[in-house]
Amino acid sequence: MPQCVFTKDREQVKEADAVLFRGIHGFPLVYNKTNFPKVRPRHQYWIYMPYECPHLTRDIDLASYGGVFNWTFTYRNDSDILATWGHITQTYQELSETPPDPNKDYAKQKTELVLWYVSNCYKHLSRFSYVTELKKHIKVDILGACGNESHCPKKDRQCFIEHLHQYKFYLAFENFICVEYITEKFWDNSLRNEIVPIVLGAPRDDYERFAPPKSFIHVDDFNSPKELANYLKYLDQNDDEYNQYFAWKTQPPNNLPETLDGRYCEVCKKLFKTSPTERKVYNDLDKWWRGENYEFCEPLIYDGSYKHPRNAIHFN
């Protein structure tokens, strides 16, 4: 593994081989070179790392950033450097350290059905309308800022995990519906905690490409939340069928993709693999990130009728 030094010391930017522009906060809405390093050595790579999905950069005029960045560092597989929240090969590597029992009954000792942990209370997001309807047909316990359950103190991860283990299903509903946008809600909250994720976010094909086989339930497989609720009730009464969602743990695919070495290690590897004379630049960053017709994410429905959408909805 090549060795790199990462630093937040901006005094060293002139000597850096690469500069990471991480996150979205602090980006000028329109490109202005006065907000960026004044000196840019010819050998230096500037890397766009928004960390989240295109909807969170919707206020930024990315078209004005044409010709600024050399590489992209995002969760999408067409990025120059990949930064995901989870990886199928890594998941199986972790399982190999403590091989699971192929005869384990994952339904045993689970006394609750559906849990959703949610803190971003934007009621104009698709997931809220879906859960509102789902709750009419099955009990859904909701933790976090948008819920009415108060079992765990804020940011008490261990308490959350212990509470999670009581449930058979977890709503791994993403904030936004975008291509390949599969976050820790799926990988960490669900798969690592032996709970079946019900997913809403990326298209089903994306989950099939990146997730362990038959490890999830996708809302697109059902005509309505009511139909999904009926299926969950069926699984609740049929332990053998429920346990099929954990068969993947002892049945890895034959051809697993190469694993990642960690986000920043991937940056280091890319720098060492790239010839100093190899140059690339994104002349239309907006088109690459959002799509020519903004097709990489489902449009948001927000009429601006409420001042604070973050706190616009709570479930009772």
MISE-731856 format. One line per 10 residues: for each residue x, y, z of C-alpha. Coordinates in steps of 0.2 Angstrom, whole numbers, plus 5000, padded with zeros to 4 digits. Layout:
X,Y,Z; ...
! end
This chain:
5000,5000,5000; 5007,5017,4995; 5010,5030,5009; 5002,5047,5009; 5001,5061,5021; 4984,5069,5023; 4983,5086,5032; 4970,5100,5035; 4985,5113,5036; 4981,5125,5022
4998,5132,5023; 5004,5116,5015; 4992,5117,5000; 5006,5123,4988; 5016,5107,4991; 5001,5095,4990; 4999,5083,4976; 4980,5084,4978; 4968,5095,4986; 4951,5088,4992
4936,5099,4992; 4925,5090,5004; 4907,5092,5008; 4895,5105,5001; 4895,5119,5015; 4907,5133,5011; 4906,5131,4992; 4902,5147,4984; 4885,5146,4975; 4894,5153,4960
4913,5149,4957; 4924,5163,4963; 4943,5159,4962; 4945,5171,4977; 4938,5157,4988; 4950,5144,4982; 4969,5142,4984; 4978,5156,4975; 4992,5145,4969; 4989,5129,4959
5004,5120,4954; 5003,5111,4937; 5005,5094,4945; 4991,5096,4958; 4974,5087,4956; 4959,5096,4963; 4946,5083,4969; 4927,5086,4970; 4921,5077,4985; 4902,5082,4989
4900,5067,5001; 4881,5067,4999; 4869,5066,4984; 4865,5079,4970; 4850,5086,4979; 4861,5093,4993; 4871,5103,4980; 4855,5110,4971; 4858,5128,4976; 4876,5128,4969
4878,5133,4951; 4890,5118,4946; 4890,5124,4928; 4901,5139,4934; 4914,5126,4941; 4918,5119,4923; 4936,5117,4921; 4940,5118,4940; 4941,5099,4946; 4951,5085,4939
4944,5070,4948; 4927,5066,4957; 4926,5057,4973; 4908,5051,4977; 4897,5036,4980; 4894,5034,4962; 4903,5020,4953; 4907,5031,4938; 4918,5042,4950; 4937,5043,4948
4938,5038,4966; 4924,5028,4974; 4918,5032,4992; 4904,5021,4997; 4895,5018,5014; 4897,4999,5012; 4904,4986,5001; 4898,4968,4998; 4916,4961,4998; 4920,4970,5014
4903,4963,5022; 4908,4945,5018; 4926,4948,5024; 4919,4953,5041; 4908,4938,5042; 4923,4927,5038; 4930,4932,5055; 4916,4925,5064; 4907,4913,5053; 4888,4913,5055
4878,4898,5060; 4869,4892,5044; 4855,4885,5055; 4852,4901,5065; 4834,4906,5068; 4835,4925,5065; 4817,4927,5070; 4819,4920,5088; 4818,4933,5102; 4813,4947,5090
4797,4954,5098; 4794,4969,5087; 4791,4971,5069; 4796,4987,5060; 4807,5001,5066; 4812,5018,5058; 4826,5029,5064; 4824,5046,5056; 4831,5063,5061; 4828,5074,5045
4810,5079,5046; 4807,5085,5028; 4789,5081,5024; 4791,5084,5006; 4802,5069,5004; 4794,5053,4997; 4798,5042,5012; 4787,5052,5023; 4771,5050,5013; 4775,5031,5011
4777,5029,5030; 4761,5039,5033; 4752,5026,5023; 4761,5011,5029; 4757,5015,5047; 4739,5013,5043; 4741,4995,5040; 4755,4989,5051; 4763,4996,5067; 4779,5006,5064
4790,5012,5079; 4799,5028,5075; 4815,5034,5084; 4824,5050,5081; 4819,5068,5080; 4804,5064,5069; 4797,5051,5080; 4787,5048,5096; 4798,5035,5104; 4811,5040,5117
4820,5024,5121; 4838,5031,5118; 4847,5047,5122; 4852,5058,5108; 4868,5051,5099; 4868,5035,5110; 4873,5023,5097; 4874,5008,5108; 4857,5011,5115; 4850,5012,5097
4859,4996,5092; 4852,4986,5107; 4835,4993,5103; 4837,4988,5085; 4839,4970,5089; 4822,4968,5095; 4815,4971,5077; 4813,4960,5062; 4812,4974,5049; 4821,4991,5048
4815,5005,5036; 4831,5009,5027; 4823,5024,5018; 4835,5036,5010; 4833,5055,5012; 4833,5056,4993; 4829,5045,4979; 4845,5045,4968; 4855,5032,4957; 4867,5021,4967
4863,5031,4983; 4864,5018,4996; 4870,5024,5013; 4874,5018,5031; 4855,5015,5034; 4857,4999,5023; 4874,4994,5027; 4877,4998,5045; 4860,5000,5053; 4852,4984,5044
4865,4971,5038; 4877,4973,5052; 4863,4971,5065; 4854,4955,5058; 4838,4964,5053; 4830,4964,5036; 4831,4981,5028; 4816,4988,5018; 4823,4999,5006; 4817,5015,4997
4830,5025,4988; 4841,5019,4974; 4832,5009,4960; 4830,4990,4963; 4844,4986,4950; 4857,4996,4960; 4853,4986,4976; 4854,4970,4966; 4871,4975,4959; 4879,4981,4975
4870,4971,4990; 4871,4953,4995; 4858,4943,4986; 4841,4943,4993; 4846,4953,5008; 4833,4966,5007; 4815,4970,5003; 4812,4984,4990; 4796,4995,4991; 4796,4995,4972
4791,4976,4972; 4774,4981,4980; 4759,4990,4972; 4756,5000,4988; 4761,5002,5006; 4746,4991,5011; 4753,4977,5000; 4770,4978,5008; 4762,4978,5026; 4753,4962,5021
4769,4954,5016; 4778,4959,5032; 4764,4951,5042; 4766,4935,5032; 4785,4935,5035; 4781,4938,5054; 4770,4922,5054; 4782,4912,5044; 4800,4910,5051; 4807,4899,5038
4803,4912,5025; 4809,4926,5036; 4826,4917,5038; 4828,4916,5019; 4833,4934,5020; 4849,4929,5029; 4854,4915,5018; 4866,4926,5010; 4877,4926,5025; 4883,4908,5022
4881,4908,5003; 4893,4921,4996; 4893,4924,4977; 4906,4916,4967; 4914,4932,4960; 4915,4945,4973; 4922,4962,4967; 4938,4969,4973; 4936,4977,4990; 4940,4995,4994
4954,5000,5006; 4945,5014,5013; 4940,5031,5006; 4957,5040,5009; 4967,5025,5004; 4959,5025,4988; 4964,5043,4985; 4982,5038,4989; 4981,5023,4977; 4974,5034,4963
4988,5047,4965; 5002,5033,4964; 4994,5024,4949; 4991,5040,4939; 5005,5047,4928; 5011,5065,4932; 5008,5069,4913; 4990,5062,4913; 4978,5076,4915; 4959,5077,4916
4947,5090,4919; 4928,5091,4921; 4922,5104,4909; 4903,5101,4913; 4903,5096,4932; 4884,5100,4933; 4880,5088,4919; 4891,5074,4926; 4884,5076,4944; 4866,5079,4941
4863,5072,4923; 4860,5080,4907; 4841,5081,4911; 4843,5080,4930; 4839,5062,4929; 4850,5055,4942; 4838,5060,4956; 4819,5060,4958; 4813,5078,4958; 4809,5085,4975
4791,5092,4978; 4792,5107,4989; 4780,5122,4987; 4789,5133,4999; 4773,5135,5010; 4782,5131,5026; 4798,5140,5033; 4806,5126,5042; 4804,5110,5032; 4816,5101,5043
4804,5102,5058; 4788,5101,5047; 4782,5084,5052; 4781,5073,5067; 4773,5056,5069; 4760,5052,5083
! end
